[in-house]
Amino acid sequence: MSSQKPHYQHLRDKPALKHLEKDPVMKELTRKYRAPSLARKNNNNIFLDLIETIINQQLSGKAADAILERFKNIFGRKRIEPRNVLEVAEKSLRASGLSFPKIKYIKGLCLAILDKTVDIENLDKLSDQEATQELTSIKGIGPWSAEMMLIFSLNRPDVFSVSDLGLCTAVSRLYKIDRKDKKAIERISQNWSPYRSYACWYLWRSLENR
């Protein structure tokens, strides 16, 4: 499950909530958990969001948050941007808790941005599919990471990740199906379209109180 929390506009009496409540299971979740509110993370800093996504990979929320905080502290008041990150010694990055592969991914991201191999500034203008293609062209950003970026940073309303263990676990428990049956999970998620990102929020919340 992602350690981040998406921020969506309040759903009460909005089309998204009404649509989700057509599903009895989802309706119960919307009654149990507060609605999300919309606000972009990291002051619209897609670069920092990508670094956070890389750090979050295969880590618990608390561990990832601690590493991210130490990583930010390296820069003090200096802006965290590609050139500044590349200037940081590997020793300092390792001291923040970053693994060697993640350091390689982050520095590769910096180089890709600087040589304009990827254009993260225009992700907002791309479709979900185009944005995913652009993001996964970055080494270290796979489908799951791209989907998390679409949900948490680009605030796309209709994203569901069958690669996310937390989401699959939640759907498995709530709908009494095999967690490994990705096709069945994907079919269920289609019932929430075009608001699957909102459904993800409720599914993740359902795991927090177990």
Sequence and secondary structure as in RCSB ss.txt:
>XXXX:A:sequence
MSSQKPHYQHLRDKPALKHLEKDPVMKELTRKYRAPSLARKNNNNIFLDLIETIINQQLSGKAADAILERFKNIF
GRKRIEPRNVLEVAEKSLRASGLSFPKIKYIKGLCLAILDKTVDIENLDKLSDQEATQELTSIKGIGPWSAEMML
IFSLNRPDVFSVSDLGLCTAVSRLYKIDRKDKKAIERISQNWSPYRSYACWYLWRSLENR
>XXXX:A:secstr
  SS   B   TTSHHHHHHTTSHHHHHHHHHS    B  SGGG HHHHHHHHHHHTTS HHHHHHHHHHHHHHH
TTS   HHHHHHS HHHHHHTT  HHHHHHHHHHHHHHHTTSS GGGGGGS HHHHHHHHHTSTT  HHHHHHHH
HHTS  SS   TT HHHHHHHHHHHT  TT HHHHHHHHHTTTT HHHHHHHHHHHHHT 
